[in-house]
């Protein structure tokens, strides 16, 4: 199973996603913004980063770009409920342009999340 860094600024969302992932057999470490995530990525090895897109303190788009620019090979799944005052499609496009390996729209089901993790893990081979 995968070692996953979960990045979301909303604690309830993190708790829910963590439960989904752990019930799927994955190990999870959490943080609440993109800047904190960079610190975790520099000090540990993760198979997948699951990141919200719009967060204070370092958003997911910047996090994805930083990963790609620094050559970190960790796969990234973006998850979004949409941008402030913009449709969800805008957030999806921004995540894809930044280099996300997958994008999920909130609310996400356990099955959707676990399928997305399995799909990006297959990309590693």
N, CA, C and O atoms as a GROMACS GRO file, in nm:
protein
  500
    1UNK      N    1   0.083  -0.119   0.000
    1UNK     CA    2   0.000   0.000   0.000
    1UNK      C    3   0.087   0.126   0.000
    1UNK      O    4   0.210   0.117   0.008
    2UNK      N    5   0.024   0.240  -0.009
    2UNK     CA    6   0.097   0.366  -0.029
    2UNK      C    7   0.116   0.444   0.100
    2UNK      O    8   0.036   0.436   0.193
    3UNK      N    9   0.225   0.520   0.102
    3UNK     CA   10   0.249   0.620   0.204
    3UNK      C   11   0.201   0.753   0.147
    3UNK      O   12   0.251   0.798   0.044
    4UNK      N   13   0.103   0.816   0.213
    4UNK     CA   14   0.035   0.932   0.156
    4UNK      C   15   0.050   1.054   0.246
    4UNK      O   16   0.032   1.047   0.368
    5UNK      N   17   0.084   1.167   0.184
    5UNK     CA   18   0.083   1.295   0.253
    5UNK      C   19  -0.048   1.364   0.216
    5UNK      O   20  -0.072   1.394   0.099
    6UNK      N   21  -0.131   1.388   0.315
    6UNK     CA   22  -0.263   1.449   0.298
    6UNK      C   23  -0.255   1.596   0.338
    6UNK      O   24  -0.218   1.629   0.451
    7UNK      N   25  -0.290   1.684   0.244
    7UNK     CA   26  -0.277   1.829   0.265
    7UNK      C   27  -0.414   1.894   0.244
    7UNK      O   28  -0.465   1.899   0.133
    8UNK      N   29  -0.472   1.944   0.352
    8UNK     CA   30  -0.600   2.015   0.344
    8UNK      C   31  -0.612   2.105   0.465
    8UNK      O   32  -0.573   2.065   0.575
    9UNK      N   33  -0.666   2.225   0.448
    9UNK     CA   34  -0.675   2.320   0.557
    9UNK      C   35  -0.796   2.298   0.647
    9UNK      O   36  -0.806   2.362   0.752
   10UNK      N   37  -0.888   2.210   0.609
   10UNK     CA   38  -1.008   2.185   0.688
   10UNK      C   39  -0.993   2.053   0.762
   10UNK      O   40  -0.986   1.946   0.701
   11UNK      N   41  -0.988   2.062   0.896
   11UNK     CA   42  -0.962   1.944   0.978
   11UNK      C   43  -1.064   1.832   0.955
   11UNK      O   44  -1.026   1.716   0.950
   12UNK      N   45  -1.191   1.866   0.943
   12UNK     CA   46  -1.295   1.763   0.924
   12UNK      C   47  -1.274   1.689   0.792
   12UNK      O   48  -1.292   1.568   0.784
   13UNK      N   49  -1.235   1.761   0.690
   13UNK     CA   50  -1.207   1.699   0.560
   13UNK      C   51  -1.087   1.605   0.574
   13UNK      O   52  -1.090   1.492   0.525
   14UNK      N   53  -0.980   1.652   0.640
   14UNK     CA   54  -0.863   1.568   0.660
   14UNK      C   55  -0.899   1.440   0.736
   14UNK      O   56  -0.854   1.331   0.700
   15UNK      N   57  -0.979   1.453   0.840
   15UNK     CA   58  -1.017   1.336   0.919
   15UNK      C   59  -1.093   1.235   0.833
   15UNK      O   60  -1.067   1.114   0.841
   16UNK      N   61  -1.185   1.282   0.753
   16UNK     CA   62  -1.264   1.194   0.667
   16UNK      C   63  -1.176   1.124   0.564
   16UNK      O   64  -1.183   1.003   0.548
   17UNK      N   65  -1.094   1.201   0.496
   17UNK     CA   66  -1.006   1.144   0.394
   17UNK      C   67  -0.906   1.046   0.456
   17UNK      O   68  -0.876   0.942   0.398
   18UNK      N   69  -0.856   1.082   0.573
   18UNK     CA   70  -0.762   0.992   0.642
   18UNK      C   71  -0.828   0.858   0.672
   18UNK      O   72  -0.768   0.753   0.649
   19UNK      N   73  -0.950   0.860   0.722
   19UNK     CA   74  -1.021   0.735   0.751
   19UNK      C   75  -1.039   0.652   0.625
   19UNK      O   76  -1.015   0.531   0.626
   20UNK      N   77  -1.080   0.716   0.516
   20UNK     CA   78  -1.096   0.645   0.388
   20UNK      C   79  -0.965   0.577   0.349
   20UNK      O   80  -0.963   0.460   0.313
   21UNK      N   81  -0.856   0.653   0.355
   21UNK     CA   82  -0.726   0.602   0.312
   21UNK      C   83  -0.675   0.490   0.403
   21UNK      O   84  -0.627   0.388   0.355
   22UNK      N   85  -0.687   0.510   0.532
   22UNK     CA   86  -0.640   0.407   0.626
   22UNK      C   87  -0.722   0.279   0.614
   22UNK      O   88  -0.667   0.170   0.625
   23UNK      N   89  -0.852   0.292   0.593
   23UNK     CA   90  -0.935   0.173   0.573
   23UNK      C   91  -0.899   0.102   0.443
   23UNK      O   92  -0.927  -0.017   0.427
   24UNK      N   93  -0.838   0.174   0.352
   24UNK     CA   94  -0.789   0.114   0.228
   24UNK      C   95  -0.649   0.055   0.242
   24UNK      O   96  -0.592   0.005   0.145
   25UNK      N   97  -0.593   0.062   0.364
   25UNK     CA   98  -0.463   0.002   0.390
   25UNK      C   99  -0.344   0.094   0.375
   25UNK      O  100  -0.230   0.048   0.385
   26UNK      N  101  -0.366   0.222   0.352
   26UNK     CA  102  -0.258   0.318   0.331
   26UNK      C  103  -0.215   0.380   0.463
   26UNK      O  104  -0.292   0.385   0.559
   27UNK      N  105  -0.091   0.428   0.468
   27UNK     CA  106  -0.044   0.506   0.582
   27UNK      C  107  -0.055   0.654   0.544
   27UNK      O  108  -0.030   0.691   0.429
   28UNK      N  109  -0.091   0.736   0.641
   28UNK     CA  110  -0.122   0.876   0.612
   28UNK      C  111  -0.052   0.968   0.712
   28UNK      O  112  -0.052   0.944   0.832
   29UNK      N  113   0.008   1.073   0.659
   29UNK     CA  114   0.058   1.183   0.740
   29UNK      C  115  -0.015   1.308   0.693
   29UNK      O  116  -0.037   1.325   0.573
   30UNK      N  117  -0.053   1.395   0.786
   30UNK     CA  118  -0.135   1.511   0.752
   30UNK      C  119  -0.060   1.641   0.773
   30UNK      O  120   0.030   1.651   0.857
   31UNK      N  121  -0.098   1.742   0.694
   31UNK     CA  122  -0.060   1.879   0.720
   31UNK      C  123  -0.169   1.970   0.663
   31UNK      O  124  -0.254   1.925   0.586
   32UNK      N  125  -0.166   2.098   0.701
   32UNK     CA  126  -0.281   2.182   0.666
   32UNK      C  127  -0.254   2.290   0.563
   32UNK      O  128  -0.339   2.377   0.542
   33UNK      N  129  -0.136   2.289   0.497
   33UNK     CA  130  -0.114   2.382   0.386
   33UNK      C  131   0.007   2.340   0.304
   33UNK      O  132   0.083   2.252   0.345
   34UNK      N  133   0.022   2.403   0.190
   34UNK     CA  134   0.128   2.366   0.099
   34UNK      C  135   0.268   2.392   0.151
   34UNK      O  136   0.360   2.314   0.124
   35UNK      N  137   0.286   2.500   0.226
   35UNK     CA  138   0.419   2.530   0.280
   35UNK      C  139   0.461   2.423   0.381
   35UNK      O  140   0.576   2.379   0.380
   36UNK      N  141   0.370   2.381   0.466
   36UNK     CA  142   0.400   2.274   0.562
   36UNK      C  143   0.428   2.144   0.488
   36UNK      O  144   0.513   2.065   0.531
   37UNK      N  145   0.357   2.120   0.379
   37UNK     CA  146   0.376   1.998   0.301
   37UNK      C  147   0.519   1.988   0.247
   37UNK      O  148   0.577   1.879   0.246
   38UNK      N  149   0.575   2.098   0.201
   38UNK     CA  150   0.712   2.098   0.148
   38UNK      C  151   0.809   2.049   0.255
   38UNK      O  152   0.899   1.970   0.226
   39UNK      N  153   0.791   2.095   0.378
   39UNK     CA  154   0.876   2.049   0.489
   39UNK      C  155   0.865   1.898   0.510
   39UNK      O  156   0.966   1.830   0.532
   40UNK      N  157   0.743   1.847   0.503
   40UNK     CA  158   0.724   1.702   0.519
   40UNK      C  159   0.788   1.626   0.403
   40UNK      O  160   0.848   1.520   0.424
   41UNK      N  161   0.776   1.678   0.283
   41UNK     CA  162   0.832   1.611   0.166
   41UNK      C  163   0.984   1.611   0.169
   41UNK      O  164   1.048   1.517   0.120
   42UNK      N  165   1.043   1.715   0.226
   42UNK     CA  166   1.189   1.721   0.235
   42UNK      C  167   1.243   1.627   0.342
   42UNK      O  168   1.359   1.587   0.336
   43UNK      N  169   1.160   1.590   0.440
   43UNK     CA  170   1.208   1.506   0.549
   43UNK      C  171   1.156   1.362   0.543
   43UNK      O  172   1.194   1.280   0.627
   44UNK      N  173   1.073   1.330   0.446
   44UNK     CA  174   1.019   1.195   0.439
   44UNK      C  175   0.991   1.153   0.297
   44UNK      O  176   0.993   1.234   0.204
   45UNK      N  177   0.963   1.023   0.283
   45UNK     CA  178   0.933   0.970   0.150
   45UNK      C  179   0.786   0.934   0.144
   45UNK      O  180   0.735   0.863   0.230
   46UNK      N  181   0.720   0.984   0.042
   46UNK     CA  182   0.578   0.955   0.021
   46UNK      C  183   0.558   0.904  -0.120
   46UNK      O  184   0.627   0.946  -0.213
   47UNK      N  185   0.462   0.815  -0.135
   47UNK     CA  186   0.427   0.765  -0.267
   47UNK      C  187   0.330   0.859  -0.338
   47UNK      O  188   0.335   0.876  -0.460
   48UNK      N  189   0.242   0.921  -0.259
   48UNK     CA  190   0.136   1.006  -0.314
   48UNK      C  191   0.116   1.127  -0.225
   48UNK      O  192   0.119   1.117  -0.102
   49UNK      N  193   0.094   1.242  -0.288
   49UNK     CA  194   0.047   1.361  -0.217
   49UNK      C  195  -0.097   1.382  -0.260
   49UNK      O  196  -0.127   1.391  -0.379
   50UNK      N  197  -0.186   1.391  -0.163
   50UNK     CA  198  -0.327   1.423  -0.188
   50UNK      C  199  -0.347   1.564  -0.133
   50UNK      O  200  -0.344   1.585  -0.012
   51UNK      N  201  -0.368   1.661  -0.223
   51UNK     CA  202  -0.372   1.800  -0.180
   51UNK      C  203  -0.498   1.872  -0.225
   51UNK      O  204  -0.544   1.858  -0.338
   52UNK      N  205  -0.551   1.950  -0.134
   52UNK     CA  206  -0.656   2.046  -0.167
   52UNK      C  207  -0.591   2.151  -0.257
   52UNK      O  208  -0.469   2.167  -0.256
   53UNK      N  209  -0.672   2.222  -0.332
   53UNK     CA  210  -0.617   2.325  -0.421
   53UNK      C  211  -0.613   2.461  -0.354
   53UNK      O  212  -0.508   2.527  -0.354
   54UNK      N  213  -0.724   2.505  -0.297
   54UNK     CA  214  -0.731   2.641  -0.245
   54UNK      C  215  -0.722   2.640  -0.094
   54UNK      O  216  -0.817   2.602  -0.026
   55UNK      N  217  -0.605   2.682  -0.041
   55UNK     CA  218  -0.580   2.686   0.103
   55UNK      C  219  -0.497   2.810   0.135
   55UNK      O  220  -0.415   2.852   0.055
   56UNK      N  221  -0.520   2.867   0.252
   56UNK     CA  222  -0.429   2.973   0.295
   56UNK      C  223  -0.295   2.911   0.337
   56UNK      O  224  -0.290   2.794   0.375
   57UNK      N  225  -0.189   2.987   0.330
   57UNK     CA  226  -0.060   2.937   0.375
   57UNK      C  227   0.008   2.845   0.276
   57UNK      O  228   0.084   2.757   0.316
   58UNK      N  229  -0.017   2.863   0.150
   58UNK     CA  230   0.045   2.780   0.048
   58UNK      C  231  -0.059   2.691  -0.018
   58UNK      O  232  -0.099   2.590   0.039
   59UNK      N  233  -0.103   2.729  -0.137
   59UNK     CA  234  -0.211   2.654  -0.201
   59UNK      C  235  -0.158   2.531  -0.275
   59UNK      O  236  -0.037   2.516  -0.295
   60UNK      N  237  -0.250   2.446  -0.316
   60UNK     CA  238  -0.215   2.321  -0.381
   60UNK      C  239  -0.153   2.337  -0.518
   60UNK      O  240  -0.068   2.257  -0.557
   61UNK      N  241  -0.194   2.439  -0.592
   61UNK     CA  242  -0.136   2.463  -0.724
   61UNK      C  243   0.013   2.494  -0.710
   61UNK      O  244   0.095   2.440  -0.783
   62UNK      N  245   0.046   2.581  -0.617
   62UNK     CA  246   0.188   2.613  -0.593
   62UNK      C  247   0.265   2.491  -0.544
   62UNK      O  248   0.380   2.471  -0.583
   63UNK      N  249   0.203   2.410  -0.460
   63UNK     CA  250   0.267   2.288  -0.412
   63UNK      C  251   0.297   2.193  -0.527
   63UNK      O  252   0.408   2.140  -0.536
   64UNK      N  253   0.201   2.173  -0.615
   64UNK     CA  254   0.222   2.084  -0.730
   64UNK      C  255   0.333   2.136  -0.818
   64UNK      O  256   0.420   2.060  -0.861
   65UNK      N  257   0.332   2.266  -0.846
   65UNK     CA  258   0.437   2.325  -0.929
   65UNK      C  259   0.575   2.308  -0.865
   65UNK      O  260   0.672   2.275  -0.933
   66UNK      N  261   0.583   2.330  -0.735
   66UNK     CA  262   0.710   2.314  -0.665
   66UNK      C  263   0.761   2.171  -0.676
   66UNK      O  264   0.879   2.150  -0.700
   67UNK      N  265   0.672   2.074  -0.658
   67UNK     CA  266   0.712   1.933  -0.670
   67UNK      C  267   0.769   1.906  -0.809
   67UNK      O  268   0.874   1.844  -0.822
   68UNK      N  269   0.699   1.951  -0.910
   68UNK     CA  270   0.742   1.924  -1.047
   68UNK      C  271   0.872   1.998  -1.080
   68UNK      O  272   0.959   1.942  -1.146
   69UNK      N  273   0.886   2.122  -1.034
   69UNK     CA  274   1.006   2.200  -1.063
   69UNK      C  275   1.130   2.147  -0.993
   69UNK      O  276   1.240   2.157  -1.046
   70UNK      N  277   1.112   2.090  -0.874
   70UNK     CA  278   1.227   2.040  -0.798
   70UNK      C  279   1.260   1.895  -0.832
   70UNK      O  280   1.357   1.840  -0.781
   71UNK      N  281   1.179   1.834  -0.918
   71UNK     CA  282   1.208   1.698  -0.961
   71UNK      C  283   1.165   1.590  -0.864
   71UNK      O  284   1.203   1.474  -0.881
   72UNK      N  285   1.086   1.625  -0.763
   72UNK     CA  286   1.034   1.523  -0.671
   72UNK      C  287   0.935   1.438  -0.748
   72UNK      O  288   0.842   1.490  -0.809
   73UNK      N  289   0.955   1.308  -0.746
   73UNK     CA  290   0.878   1.216  -0.830
   73UNK      C  291   0.747   1.168  -0.766
   73UNK      O  292   0.678   1.084  -0.823
   74UNK      N  293   0.713   1.219  -0.651
   74UNK     CA  294   0.591   1.180  -0.583
   74UNK      C  295   0.469   1.213  -0.670
   74UNK      O  296   0.459   1.323  -0.723
   75UNK      N  297   0.378   1.117  -0.683
   75UNK     CA  298   0.255   1.138  -0.759
   75UNK      C  299   0.162   1.229  -0.680
   75UNK      O  300   0.162   1.227  -0.557
   76UNK      N  301   0.083   1.310  -0.753
   76UNK     CA  302  -0.004   1.408  -0.688
   76UNK      C  303  -0.148   1.392  -0.736
   76UNK      O  304  -0.176   1.386  -0.855
   77UNK      N  305  -0.238   1.384  -0.637
   77UNK     CA  306  -0.381   1.389  -0.665
   77UNK      C  307  -0.432   1.518  -0.603
   77UNK      O  308  -0.419   1.541  -0.483
   78UNK      N  309  -0.490   1.603  -0.686
   78UNK     CA  310  -0.552   1.727  -0.637
   78UNK      C  311  -0.698   1.697  -0.605
   78UNK      O  312  -0.763   1.619  -0.674
   79UNK      N  313  -0.747   1.761  -0.501
   79UNK     CA  314  -0.887   1.746  -0.463
   79UNK      C  315  -0.942   1.886  -0.438
   79UNK      O  316  -0.880   1.967  -0.368
   80UNK      N  317  -1.059   1.915  -0.496
   80UNK     CA  318  -1.108   2.052  -0.486
   80UNK      C  319  -1.259   2.059  -0.478
   80UNK      O  320  -1.331   1.977  -0.536
   81UNK      N  321  -1.304   2.157  -0.406
   81UNK     CA  322  -1.446   2.190  -0.402
   81UNK      C  323  -1.476   2.309  -0.491
   81UNK      O  324  -1.590   2.355  -0.499
   82UNK      N  325  -1.372   2.360  -0.558
   82UNK     CA  326  -1.388   2.475  -0.646
   82UNK      C  327  -1.320   2.598  -0.589
   82UNK      O  328  -1.295   2.607  -0.468
   83UNK      N  329  -1.289   2.689  -0.675
   83UNK     CA  330  -1.225   2.815  -0.636
   83UNK      C  331  -1.330   2.913  -0.588
   83UNK      O  332  -1.446   2.905  -0.627
   84UNK      N  333  -1.289   3.006  -0.504
   84UNK     CA  334  -1.382   3.111  -0.467
   84UNK      C  335  -1.429   3.186  -0.592
   84UNK      O  336  -1.346   3.233  -0.670
   85UNK      N  337  -1.557   3.198  -0.609
   85UNK     CA  338  -1.617   3.272  -0.720
   85UNK      C  339  -1.578   3.219  -0.859
   85UNK      O  340  -1.567   3.296  -0.954
   86UNK      N  341  -1.557   3.088  -0.870
   86UNK     CA  342  -1.526   3.028  -1.000
   86UNK      C  343  -1.580   2.885  -1.001
   86UNK      O  344  -1.590   2.823  -0.895
   87UNK      N  345  -1.615   2.833  -1.116
   87UNK     CA  346  -1.668   2.696  -1.124
   87UNK      C  347  -1.560   2.591  -1.093
   87UNK      O  348  -1.441   2.620  -1.102
   88UNK      N  349  -1.603   2.472  -1.056
   88UNK     CA  350  -1.509   2.365  -1.024
   88UNK      C  351  -1.417   2.333  -1.141
   88UNK      O  352  -1.302   2.294  -1.121
   89UNK      N  353  -1.466   2.350  -1.261
   89UNK     CA  354  -1.384   2.321  -1.379
   89UNK      C  355  -1.256   2.405  -1.381
   89UNK      O  356  -1.151   2.359  -1.425
   90UNK      N  357  -1.267   2.530  -1.332
   90UNK     CA  358  -1.149   2.616  -1.326
   90UNK      C  359  -1.042   2.554  -1.237
   90UNK      O  360  -0.925   2.550  -1.274
   91UNK      N  361  -1.083   2.505  -1.120
   91UNK     CA  362  -0.988   2.442  -1.027
   91UNK      C  363  -0.926   2.317  -1.088
   91UNK      O  364  -0.806   2.293  -1.073
   92UNK      N  365  -1.008   2.238  -1.156
   92UNK     CA  366  -0.957   2.116  -1.221
   92UNK      C  367  -0.851   2.152  -1.324
   92UNK      O  368  -0.745   2.090  -1.329
   93UNK      N  369  -0.879   2.252  -1.406
   93UNK     CA  370  -0.785   2.294  -1.510
   93UNK      C  371  -0.655   2.346  -1.450
   93UNK      O  372  -0.546   2.316  -1.499
   94UNK      N  373  -0.665   2.424  -1.344
   94UNK     CA  374  -0.545   2.478  -1.279
   94UNK      C  375  -0.458   2.365  -1.223
   94UNK      O  376  -0.336   2.369  -1.236
   95UNK      N  377  -0.521   2.266  -1.162
   95UNK     CA  378  -0.447   2.151  -1.107
   95UNK      C  379  -0.380   2.072  -1.218
   95UNK      O  380  -0.264   2.031  -1.204
   96UNK      N  381  -0.450   2.051  -1.327
   96UNK     CA  382  -0.394   1.977  -1.440
   96UNK      C  383  -0.279   2.053  -1.504
   96UNK      O  384  -0.176   1.994  -1.537
   97UNK      N  385  -0.295   2.185  -1.522
   97UNK     CA  386  -0.188   2.266  -1.580
   97UNK      C  387  -0.064   2.265  -1.492
   97UNK      O  388   0.049   2.268  -1.543
   98UNK      N  389  -0.083   2.260  -1.360
   98UNK     CA  390   0.030   2.257  -1.267
   98UNK      C  391   0.103   2.123  -1.270
   98UNK      O  392   0.219   2.115  -1.231
   99UNK      N  393   0.034   2.017  -1.316
   99UNK     CA  394   0.099   1.887  -1.326
   99UNK      C  395   0.042   1.778  -1.239
   99UNK      O  396   0.107   1.675  -1.220
  100UNK      N  397  -0.078   1.796  -1.185
  100UNK     CA  398  -0.139   1.692  -1.103
  100UNK      C  399  -0.159   1.565  -1.186
  100UNK      O  400  -0.193   1.571  -1.304
  101UNK      N  401  -0.136   1.451  -1.123
  101UNK     CA  402  -0.155   1.322  -1.190
  101UNK      C  403  -0.302   1.279  -1.190
  101UNK      O  404  -0.342   1.193  -1.269
  102UNK      N  405  -0.380   1.338  -1.103
  102UNK     CA  406  -0.522   1.310  -1.096
  102UNK      C  407  -0.593   1.424  -1.025
  102UNK      O  408  -0.532   1.496  -0.946
  103UNK      N  409  -0.722   1.440  -1.052
  103UNK     CA  410  -0.801   1.546  -0.988
  103UNK      C  411  -0.935   1.486  -0.946
  103UNK      O  412  -1.002   1.419  -1.025
  104UNK      N  413  -0.974   1.511  -0.821
  104UNK     CA  414  -1.104   1.469  -0.770
  104UNK      C  415  -1.183   1.590  -0.724
  104UNK      O  416  -1.126   1.688  -0.676
  105UNK      N  417  -1.314   1.583  -0.741
  105UNK     CA  418  -1.401   1.691  -0.696
  105UNK      C  419  -1.467   1.653  -0.564
  105UNK      O  420  -1.514   1.540  -0.547
  106UNK      N  421  -1.470   1.749  -0.472
  106UNK     CA  422  -1.539   1.729  -0.345
  106UNK      C  423  -1.688   1.742  -0.368
  106UNK      O  424  -1.729   1.823  -0.452
  107UNK      N  425  -1.770   1.669  -0.300
  107UNK     CA  426  -1.734   1.564  -0.205
  107UNK      C  427  -1.691   1.438  -0.279
  107UNK      O  428  -1.744   1.404  -0.384
  108UNK      N  429  -1.593   1.369  -0.221
  108UNK     CA  430  -1.539   1.248  -0.282
  108UNK      C  431  -1.579   1.127  -0.197
  108UNK      O  432  -1.582   1.135  -0.074
  109UNK      N  433  -1.609   1.018  -0.263
  109UNK     CA  434  -1.644   0.896  -0.191
  109UNK      C  435  -1.517   0.816  -0.162
  109UNK      O  436  -1.412   0.838  -0.223
  110UNK      N  437  -1.528   0.723  -0.070
  110UNK     CA  438  -1.417   0.635  -0.037
  110UNK      C  439  -1.370   0.560  -0.161
  110UNK      O  440  -1.250   0.552  -0.187
  111UNK      N  441  -1.462   0.505  -0.236
  111UNK     CA  442  -1.427   0.428  -0.356
  111UNK      C  443  -1.356   0.515  -0.460
  111UNK      O  444  -1.258   0.471  -0.521
  112UNK      N  445  -1.404   0.637  -0.481
  112UNK     CA  446  -1.339   0.728  -0.576
  112UNK      C  447  -1.195   0.757  -0.534
  112UNK      O  448  -1.103   0.756  -0.616
  113UNK      N  449  -1.178   0.783  -0.404
  113UNK     CA  450  -1.046   0.817  -0.352
  113UNK      C  451  -0.950   0.699  -0.366
  113UNK      O  452  -0.837   0.716  -0.413
  114UNK      N  453  -0.994   0.582  -0.324
  114UNK     CA  454  -0.906   0.465  -0.331
  114UNK      C  455  -0.875   0.427  -0.475
  114UNK      O  456  -0.764   0.381  -0.503
  115UNK      N  457  -0.970   0.444  -0.565
  115UNK     CA  458  -0.945   0.417  -0.707
  115UNK      C  459  -0.842   0.515  -0.763
  115UNK      O  460  -0.754   0.476  -0.840
  116UNK      N  461  -0.852   0.641  -0.725
  116UNK     CA  462  -0.756   0.741  -0.773
  116UNK      C  463  -0.615   0.712  -0.722
  116UNK      O  464  -0.518   0.726  -0.796
  117UNK      N  465  -0.604   0.670  -0.597
  117UNK     CA  466  -0.473   0.635  -0.542
  117UNK      C  467  -0.416   0.514  -0.618
  117UNK      O  468  -0.299   0.514  -0.656
  118UNK      N  469  -0.498   0.414  -0.639
  118UNK     CA  470  -0.452   0.295  -0.712
  118UNK      C  471  -0.406   0.333  -0.854
  118UNK      O  472  -0.305   0.282  -0.903
  119UNK      N  473  -0.479   0.422  -0.918
  119UNK     CA  474  -0.445   0.463  -1.055
  119UNK      C  475  -0.310   0.536  -1.060
  119UNK      O  476  -0.228   0.507  -1.147
  120UNK      N  477  -0.285   0.628  -0.967
  120UNK     CA  478  -0.157   0.700  -0.971
  120UNK      C  479  -0.041   0.611  -0.926
  120UNK      O  480   0.073   0.632  -0.967
  121UNK      N  481  -0.070   0.512  -0.842
  121UNK     CA  482   0.034   0.418  -0.802
  121UNK      C  483   0.078   0.334  -0.922
  121UNK      O  484   0.195   0.298  -0.933
  122UNK      N  485  -0.015   0.302  -1.011
  122UNK     CA  486   0.019   0.227  -1.132
  122UNK      C  487   0.108   0.309  -1.224
  122UNK      O  488   0.187   0.252  -1.300
  123UNK      N  489   0.098   0.441  -1.218
  123UNK     CA  490   0.182   0.528  -1.301
  123UNK      C  491   0.328   0.520  -1.261
  123UNK      O  492   0.417   0.554  -1.340
  124UNK      N  493   0.355   0.477  -1.140
  124UNK     CA  494   0.493   0.471  -1.088
  124UNK      C  495   0.573   0.361  -1.153
  124UNK      O  496   0.696   0.368  -1.155
  125UNK      N  497   0.506   0.260  -1.206
  125UNK     CA  498   0.580   0.145  -1.261
  125UNK      C  499   0.623   0.166  -1.403
  125UNK      O  500   0.686   0.078  -1.462
   0.00000   0.00000   0.00000
